[in-house]
Structure formats: structure tokens, C-alpha cells
Amino acid sequence: MIRQHTVTDSPYGPLTLVATDGVLSGLYMTGQRHRPPEETFGDPDPRPFAEVIHQLDAYHARELTEFDLPLDLAGTPFQRGVWELLRTIPYGETRSYGELAEVLGKPGASRAVGLANGKNPVGIIVPCHRVIGASGGLTGYGGGLDRKRRLLAFEGALAGGAPAEDALF
């Protein structure tokens, strides 16, 4: 197993990208909860990340609303199921933890969905920021509630519907 990483700038601060055997396996924000120790990121090497960075740049330029990247996500079968479901939430929309639990056929598992959501190793690309509380309020986000609010405003998913022009800044 070969692990490599690079750091790229974003409107949400530096993003550390991690690849396992050349496939994206991590995207971590500064100060992110559940961020692995840096010594596990492997050698610095930008080569595996050209397409990831290209798609992130297109997303931030509002030219891309759905990522199309191979991912190598390590987690339990339940976590991987939640992460796959997150990828089906359309740009500019949100779902509640309870709604996701119901889709998974586990209507009482909204807390478990929230825990799996919080362990998502590739935020933004697997859009865990699009999950909100049952009341419509913003709840937990590994990258911090301010980043979650900014991401949702950027996508136009907050009240008012239109993308916030200043959501990046």
C-alpha cells in the first residue's frame, strides 16, 4: 500500500488530499474532527491529485456540481453505505439524518447515520455538509459549522435558495 499526500488551497482553507495506491482516500480540512495524524498521510507527492484538484477548482468556480472521481474509502459496511448515499444528495439540496436512515431501511438509526457522516474521510467530494437536523437546523460538521454554513450557502441550499455570492469569502 502506497500513501501519498498534497495540500491544495481552497476558499475553505488548505485541504490535505491523501491517496492510497493512487486513489483518493482522504480530504481533510485544517482543524477537522477525526483528522488522522499527519504521519499516516504518506510521502508528499502531488502527482496522484491532478484530477481531484481540477474538479475541486471547477466546483469552487461553480462549473461542477457533481464529482466524478474514483475513491478508496476505508470504513465499516454501514459507514460506506451512508457515504454512498451522501453522494446521491443533489447539489443545492439537503437531507436530514432521519431521511437518510429511512432510505437505508433503518428508520431508528439517525444517530448512527450522523456518526458515519462525521467520519466521512472525503468531505466536500462526498457531500456530508448537505445533511442537516430534522428541524432544518445545521448540526455538527467535522470541518466546523462555519464551513458547513458557507458550503451550503455557496450551493444555494440555505433559506432563500440562490447561491450566496460571498459564500466563498
Contacts in CASP RR format, 6 or more apart in sequence:
PFRMAT RR
TARGET T0000
AUTHOR 0000-0000-0000
METHOD contacts of the structure
MODEL  1
MIRQHTVTDSPYGPLTLVATDGVLSGLYMTGQRHRPPEETFGDPDPRPFA
EVIHQLDAYHARELTEFDLPLDLAGTPFQRGVWELLRTIPYGETRSYGEL
AEVLGKPGASRAVGLANGKNPVGIIVPCHRVIGASGGLTGYGGGLDRKRR
LLAFEGALAGGAPAEDALF
1 20 0 8 1.000
1 21 0 8 1.000
2 20 0 8 1.000
2 21 0 8 1.000
2 22 0 8 1.000
3 18 0 8 1.000
3 19 0 8 1.000
3 20 0 8 1.000
3 25 0 8 1.000
3 40 0 8 1.000
3 41 0 8 1.000
3 42 0 8 1.000
3 43 0 8 1.000
4 18 0 8 1.000
4 19 0 8 1.000
4 22 0 8 1.000
4 41 0 8 1.000
4 42 0 8 1.000
4 43 0 8 1.000
4 44 0 8 1.000
4 45 0 8 1.000
4 47 0 8 1.000
4 48 0 8 1.000
5 16 0 8 1.000
5 17 0 8 1.000
5 18 0 8 1.000
5 19 0 8 1.000
5 41 0 8 1.000
5 42 0 8 1.000
5 43 0 8 1.000
5 44 0 8 1.000
5 45 0 8 1.000
6 16 0 8 1.000
6 17 0 8 1.000
6 44 0 8 1.000
6 45 0 8 1.000
6 46 0 8 1.000
6 49 0 8 1.000
7 14 0 8 1.000
7 15 0 8 1.000
7 16 0 8 1.000
7 17 0 8 1.000
8 14 0 8 1.000
8 15 0 8 1.000
8 17 0 8 1.000
8 49 0 8 1.000
8 53 0 8 1.000
8 56 0 8 1.000
9 15 0 8 1.000
10 56 0 8 1.000
10 60 0 8 1.000
11 60 0 8 1.000
11 150 0 8 1.000
11 154 0 8 1.000
11 168 0 8 1.000
11 169 0 8 1.000
12 29 0 8 1.000
12 124 0 8 1.000
12 147 0 8 1.000
12 150 0 8 1.000
12 151 0 8 1.000
13 29 0 8 1.000
13 30 0 8 1.000
14 29 0 8 1.000
14 30 0 8 1.000
15 27 0 8 1.000
15 28 0 8 1.000
15 29 0 8 1.000
15 56 0 8 1.000
15 124 0 8 1.000
16 26 0 8 1.000
16 27 0 8 1.000
16 28 0 8 1.000
16 29 0 8 1.000
16 38 0 8 1.000
16 41 0 8 1.000
17 24 0 8 1.000
17 26 0 8 1.000
17 27 0 8 1.000
17 49 0 8 1.000
17 52 0 8 1.000
17 53 0 8 1.000
18 24 0 8 1.000
18 25 0 8 1.000
18 26 0 8 1.000
18 27 0 8 1.000
18 28 0 8 1.000
18 41 0 8 1.000
18 42 0 8 1.000
19 25 0 8 1.000
19 26 0 8 1.000
19 48 0 8 1.000
19 49 0 8 1.000
19 72 0 8 1.000
20 72 0 8 1.000
20 74 0 8 1.000
21 72 0 8 1.000
22 48 0 8 1.000
23 48 0 8 1.000
23 70 0 8 1.000
23 71 0 8 1.000
23 72 0 8 1.000
24 48 0 8 1.000
24 49 0 8 1.000
24 52 0 8 1.000
24 69 0 8 1.000
24 70 0 8 1.000
24 71 0 8 1.000
24 72 0 8 1.000
24 122 0 8 1.000
24 125 0 8 1.000
25 71 0 8 1.000
25 72 0 8 1.000
25 73 0 8 1.000
25 74 0 8 1.000
25 121 0 8 1.000
25 122 0 8 1.000
26 121 0 8 1.000
26 122 0 8 1.000
27 52 0 8 1.000
27 121 0 8 1.000
27 122 0 8 1.000
27 123 0 8 1.000
27 124 0 8 1.000
27 125 0 8 1.000
28 35 0 8 1.000
28 36 0 8 1.000
28 121 0 8 1.000
29 35 0 8 1.000
29 123 0 8 1.000
29 142 0 8 1.000
29 143 0 8 1.000
29 147 0 8 1.000
31 143 0 8 1.000
32 142 0 8 1.000
32 143 0 8 1.000
32 144 0 8 1.000
33 118 0 8 1.000
33 142 0 8 1.000
33 143 0 8 1.000
33 144 0 8 1.000
34 118 0 8 1.000
34 119 0 8 1.000
34 142 0 8 1.000
51 69 0 8 1.000
52 69 0 8 1.000
52 125 0 8 1.000
55 64 0 8 1.000
55 67 0 8 1.000
55 68 0 8 1.000
55 69 0 8 1.000
55 125 0 8 1.000
56 124 0 8 1.000
56 125 0 8 1.000
58 64 0 8 1.000
59 65 0 8 1.000
59 67 0 8 1.000
59 124 0 8 1.000
60 168 0 8 1.000
62 163 0 8 1.000
65 90 0 8 1.000
65 91 0 8 1.000
65 92 0 8 1.000
66 91 0 8 1.000
67 125 0 8 1.000
69 125 0 8 1.000
71 122 0 8 1.000
71 125 0 8 1.000
71 126 0 8 1.000
73 80 0 8 1.000
73 83 0 8 1.000
73 121 0 8 1.000
73 122 0 8 1.000
73 126 0 8 1.000
74 121 0 8 1.000
75 119 0 8 1.000
76 116 0 8 1.000
78 112 0 8 1.000
78 116 0 8 1.000
79 116 0 8 1.000
79 119 0 8 1.000
81 104 0 8 1.000
81 116 0 8 1.000
82 100 0 8 1.000
82 104 0 8 1.000
82 113 0 8 1.000
82 114 0 8 1.000
82 116 0 8 1.000
82 117 0 8 1.000
82 120 0 8 1.000
83 116 0 8 1.000
83 120 0 8 1.000
83 126 0 8 1.000
83 128 0 8 1.000
85 100 0 8 1.000
85 103 0 8 1.000
85 104 0 8 1.000
86 100 0 8 1.000
86 117 0 8 1.000
86 120 0 8 1.000
86 126 0 8 1.000
86 127 0 8 1.000
86 128 0 8 1.000
86 130 0 8 1.000
86 131 0 8 1.000
87 126 0 8 1.000
87 127 0 8 1.000
89 95 0 8 1.000
89 127 0 8 1.000
89 130 0 8 1.000
89 131 0 8 1.000
91 127 0 8 1.000
91 155 0 8 1.000
92 130 0 8 1.000
92 152 0 8 1.000
92 155 0 8 1.000
92 156 0 8 1.000
92 157 0 8 1.000
92 161 0 8 1.000
93 130 0 8 1.000
93 157 0 8 1.000
94 130 0 8 1.000
94 131 0 8 1.000
94 132 0 8 1.000
94 136 0 8 1.000
94 152 0 8 1.000
94 157 0 8 1.000
95 130 0 8 1.000
95 131 0 8 1.000
95 132 0 8 1.000
96 110 0 8 1.000
96 131 0 8 1.000
96 132 0 8 1.000
96 133 0 8 1.000
96 134 0 8 1.000
96 136 0 8 1.000
97 110 0 8 1.000
97 111 0 8 1.000
97 113 0 8 1.000
97 114 0 8 1.000
97 117 0 8 1.000
97 131 0 8 1.000
97 133 0 8 1.000
97 134 0 8 1.000
97 139 0 8 1.000
98 107 0 8 1.000
98 108 0 8 1.000
98 110 0 8 1.000
98 113 0 8 1.000
98 134 0 8 1.000
100 110 0 8 1.000
100 113 0 8 1.000
100 117 0 8 1.000
100 131 0 8 1.000
101 107 0 8 1.000
101 108 0 8 1.000
101 109 0 8 1.000
101 110 0 8 1.000
101 112 0 8 1.000
101 113 0 8 1.000
104 113 0 8 1.000
106 112 0 8 1.000
106 113 0 8 1.000
110 134 0 8 1.000
113 131 0 8 1.000
114 131 0 8 1.000
117 128 0 8 1.000
117 131 0 8 1.000
118 128 0 8 1.000
118 140 0 8 1.000
118 141 0 8 1.000
118 142 0 8 1.000
120 126 0 8 1.000
120 128 0 8 1.000
123 129 0 8 1.000
124 151 0 8 1.000
128 141 0 8 1.000
128 142 0 8 1.000
129 141 0 8 1.000
129 147 0 8 1.000
129 148 0 8 1.000
129 151 0 8 1.000
129 152 0 8 1.000
130 152 0 8 1.000
130 155 0 8 1.000
130 157 0 8 1.000
132 138 0 8 1.000
132 139 0 8 1.000
133 139 0 8 1.000
138 145 0 8 1.000
138 148 0 8 1.000
138 149 0 8 1.000
138 152 0 8 1.000
140 148 0 8 1.000
141 147 0 8 1.000
141 148 0 8 1.000
149 158 0 8 1.000
150 167 0 8 1.000
150 168 0 8 1.000
151 167 0 8 1.000
152 158 0 8 1.000
153 163 0 8 1.000
153 164 0 8 1.000
153 167 0 8 1.000
154 163 0 8 1.000
154 164 0 8 1.000
154 167 0 8 1.000
154 168 0 8 1.000
155 163 0 8 1.000
156 162 0 8 1.000
156 163 0 8 1.000
156 164 0 8 1.000
156 167 0 8 1.000
158 164 0 8 1.000
END
